[in-house]
Amino acid sequence: MERRDEDCKQVGQFNQNDDKCIYISFMISFNVLFGSLFYYYSLNTSNDECTLLKQTALYFTLYCSCSIILSIITLIGNKTFNAITTMEGLIRMLFLITFLIAYIQSLQCYHLQSLTLIFLTLHALLFIIACMKSQINKTKQL
Protein backbone atom coordinates (compact mmCIF):
# COMPACT_ATOMS: atom_id res chain seq x y z
CA MET A 1 0.00 0.00 0.00
CA GLU A 2 2.83 2.41 0.84
CA ARG A 3 4.50 1.63 -2.48
CA ARG A 4 1.33 2.58 -4.33
CA ASP A 5 1.17 5.91 -2.49
CA GLU A 6 4.79 6.62 -3.44
CA ASP A 7 4.05 5.73 -7.08
CA CYS A 8 1.09 8.12 -7.10
CA LYS A 9 3.23 10.91 -5.67
CA GLN A 10 5.90 10.31 -8.32
CA VAL A 11 3.30 10.39 -11.11
CA GLY A 12 1.96 13.68 -9.72
CA GLN A 13 5.46 15.16 -9.69
CA PHE A 14 6.07 14.04 -13.28
CA ASN A 15 2.76 15.59 -14.40
CA GLN A 16 3.65 18.85 -12.66
CA ASN A 17 7.07 18.91 -14.34
CA ASP A 18 5.47 18.18 -17.73
CA ASP A 19 2.99 21.03 -17.23
CA LYS A 20 5.83 23.36 -16.29
CA CYS A 21 7.90 22.43 -19.36
CA ILE A 22 4.92 22.86 -21.69
CA TYR A 23 4.04 26.23 -20.15
CA ILE A 24 7.61 27.53 -20.28
CA SER A 25 8.21 26.39 -23.86
CA PHE A 26 4.94 28.00 -24.93
CA MET A 27 5.83 31.25 -23.17
CA ILE A 28 9.31 31.40 -24.68
CA SER A 29 8.07 30.81 -28.22
CA PHE A 30 5.15 33.21 -27.79
CA ASN A 31 7.34 35.99 -26.41
CA VAL A 32 9.93 35.54 -29.15
CA LEU A 33 7.35 35.53 -31.94
CA PHE A 34 5.19 38.44 -30.90
CA GLY A 35 8.00 40.48 -29.38
CA SER A 36 10.00 40.34 -32.60
CA LEU A 37 6.94 41.08 -34.75
CA PHE A 38 6.01 44.05 -32.59
CA TYR A 39 9.54 45.39 -32.72
CA TYR A 40 9.68 45.00 -36.52
CA TYR A 41 6.33 46.69 -37.13
CA SER A 42 7.02 49.51 -34.70
CA LEU A 43 10.30 50.36 -36.42
CA ASN A 44 8.86 50.15 -39.93
CA THR A 45 5.70 52.19 -39.43
CA SER A 46 5.79 55.58 -41.13
CA ASN A 47 2.41 56.78 -39.89
CA ASP A 48 2.56 59.73 -37.48
CA GLU A 49 -0.45 58.38 -35.61
CA CYS A 50 1.70 55.52 -34.26
CA THR A 51 4.07 57.66 -32.22
CA LEU A 52 2.83 56.36 -28.87
CA LEU A 53 3.25 52.75 -29.94
CA LYS A 54 6.64 53.48 -31.49
CA GLN A 55 7.90 54.98 -28.25
CA THR A 56 6.91 51.89 -26.31
CA ALA A 57 8.51 49.46 -28.78
CA LEU A 58 11.86 49.47 -27.02
CA TYR A 59 10.24 48.87 -23.63
CA PHE A 60 8.04 46.14 -25.05
CA THR A 61 11.06 44.40 -26.58
CA LEU A 62 12.89 44.72 -23.26
CA TYR A 63 9.88 43.18 -21.52
CA CYS A 64 9.84 40.24 -23.92
CA SER A 65 13.56 39.72 -23.36
CA CYS A 66 13.14 39.76 -19.58
CA SER A 67 10.19 37.40 -19.87
CA ILE A 68 12.31 34.95 -21.85
CA ILE A 69 15.08 35.12 -19.24
CA LEU A 70 12.55 34.58 -16.43
CA SER A 71 11.11 31.60 -18.29
CA ILE A 72 14.55 30.03 -18.61
CA ILE A 73 15.25 30.64 -14.91
CA THR A 74 11.88 29.11 -14.09
CA LEU A 75 12.63 26.07 -16.21
CA ILE A 76 15.90 25.54 -14.32
CA GLY A 77 14.62 26.07 -10.77
CA ASN A 78 11.56 24.35 -9.33
CA LYS A 79 10.96 26.49 -6.26
CA THR A 80 10.46 29.83 -8.00
CA PHE A 81 7.91 28.64 -10.57
CA ASN A 82 4.75 29.97 -8.90
CA ALA A 83 6.27 33.28 -7.79
CA ILE A 84 7.74 34.04 -11.21
CA THR A 85 4.53 33.03 -12.98
CA THR A 86 2.57 35.42 -10.78
CA MET A 87 5.05 38.27 -11.24
CA GLU A 88 5.16 37.78 -15.00
CA GLY A 89 1.38 37.78 -15.19
CA LEU A 90 1.15 40.99 -13.20
CA ILE A 91 3.68 42.62 -15.51
CA ARG A 92 1.60 41.51 -18.49
CA MET A 93 -1.50 43.04 -16.95
CA LEU A 94 0.37 46.32 -16.48
CA PHE A 95 1.45 46.24 -20.12
CA LEU A 96 -2.10 45.43 -21.19
CA ILE A 97 -3.37 48.59 -19.50
CA THR A 98 -0.51 50.66 -20.96
CA PHE A 99 -1.05 49.44 -24.49
CA LEU A 100 -4.81 49.81 -24.27
CA ILE A 101 -4.25 53.48 -23.46
CA ALA A 102 -1.89 53.75 -26.43
CA TYR A 103 -4.44 51.90 -28.58
CA ILE A 104 -7.21 54.35 -27.72
CA GLN A 105 -5.02 57.38 -28.44
CA SER A 106 -3.77 56.23 -31.87
CA LEU A 107 -6.60 54.72 -33.88
CA GLN A 108 -4.90 54.68 -37.32
CA CYS A 109 -2.28 51.94 -36.73
CA TYR A 110 -4.37 48.86 -37.35
CA HIS A 111 -1.67 46.21 -37.77
CA LEU A 112 0.39 47.39 -34.82
CA GLN A 113 -2.60 47.78 -32.56
CA SER A 114 -4.04 44.40 -33.48
CA LEU A 115 -0.72 42.65 -32.90
CA THR A 116 -0.29 44.30 -29.53
CA LEU A 117 -3.82 43.58 -28.39
CA ILE A 118 -3.65 39.94 -29.47
CA PHE A 119 -0.36 39.46 -27.64
CA LEU A 120 -1.47 41.09 -24.43
CA THR A 121 -4.99 39.68 -24.36
CA LEU A 122 -3.75 36.12 -24.83
CA HIS A 123 -1.14 36.61 -22.13
CA ALA A 124 -3.68 38.09 -19.74
CA LEU A 125 -6.02 35.16 -20.39
CA LEU A 126 -3.16 32.74 -19.85
CA PHE A 127 -2.39 34.38 -16.51
CA ILE A 128 -6.05 34.16 -15.44
CA ILE A 129 -6.15 30.48 -16.43
CA ALA A 130 -2.94 29.80 -14.50
CA CYS A 131 -4.39 31.52 -11.42
CA MET A 132 -7.60 29.52 -11.72
CA LYS A 133 -5.63 26.29 -12.12
CA SER A 134 -3.53 27.02 -9.04
CA GLN A 135 -6.69 27.85 -7.06
CA ILE A 136 -8.28 24.57 -8.15
CA ASN A 137 -5.14 22.68 -7.14
CA LYS A 138 -5.17 24.36 -3.72
CA THR A 139 -8.79 23.37 -3.11
CA LYS A 140 -8.06 19.79 -4.17
CA GLN A 141 -5.23 19.58 -1.64
CA LEU A 142 -7.57 20.64 1.16
N, C-alpha and C positions, 0 to 999 in steps of 0.2 A: 504494500500500500504506500509506503514512504517513497519507494522508487517511482511509482506512478506520479506522485505529487511533484517530485523533482523533475520528471520528464515534462510535466505540464508547465512548470516554471521555466524550463529551458525553451520550450516551444514559444511561450509568451515573450521571452527575451529576444528570440530570433525574429518573431513577428514585429516587435518594436524596432529592432535594428533595420529590418527590411523597410518598414514605413519611413524611418529616418533617412535611409539612403535614397529612396524614391523621392521624398520631399526635397532633399538637398539637391539632387541631380536636376529635378524640375526647376527649382529656384535658380540654380546657376545658369541653366540654358535659357530660361525666361529672361533673366536679367541681362545676359549677354545679348540676346536677340533684340529685345525692345530698347535696351539702353543704347546699343549701337545704331539702331534705326532712328531713334530720337535725335541722337547726336548728329547723324548724317543730314536728316531733314532740317534740323535747326540751323545748321551751317549753310545749307544750300537753298534757303528760302530768301527770296528777294523782296517779298512783300513787306511794306512798312508797318502793316497791321500786326505783324508777328513779333514786334520788338520785345514784348514781355516774355514770350516763350523763348526767344533767342537768348535773352539774358539769363534765363534759368537753365539753359542747356548744359553749361559747364557744371553747375551744381547737381543737375540730374545725372550726368555721367559720373560724377564723383560718388553720388549715392549708389549707383549701380555697381561701381567698383568696390565700394565698402561692403555692399550686400554680398558680393561674390566672395570677398575675403571672409566675412562672417560665416557664410555658408561652408567654406572650406574648414574654418576653425571648428564649426559645429560638427562637421563630418568626422573630424579627428577626435574631438573630446565628447564623451557621453554626458557628463554632468551639466554642461552649460546649454544643452539643447533647448530646454523649455524657456530659459531666461532670454536667450538670443532670439528665439522665435517670437517671443512677446515683444522684445525691443524692436526687432525688424518690422513687425506688424504695426507698431505704434508710429515708427518713422514713415511707413507707407501711408498711414492715415494722415499724417501731417502733410506729406507731399500731395496727397489727394486733395486736401483742402486748398493748398497753395495753387495747384494747377487748375482747380475749378475756378478760382478767382481769376487766374490768367486767361482761362477759357472764356469766361463771361466778358472780360474786357477786350478781347481781340477776336471778333466773330468771323473774320475773313480767312483764317488759316485752317482750312478744313482738314487737310491731311495730317498736319501736325497736331491739331486738337484731337482728332479722332484717335491717333496713335497714342497720345498721352492718356486720354480717358480710358481707352481699352486696357492699357498697361496698369494704370492705377486702380481701376475698378476690379479687374481680375485679382490683383494683389490684395485689395481690401476684402474681397469675398473669400479669398484663400485664408486670410488671417481670421475672419469670422468663423469659417469652417474649422480651422485649427483650434480656436478657442472653444467652440462647441464640442469638438471631439475630446479635448482635454477635460471639459466639464463632465461629459458622459463617462469618461474613464474614471474620474474621481467618484462619481456616484456609484459606479459598479464596484469600486473597491470598498465602499462603505457597506 
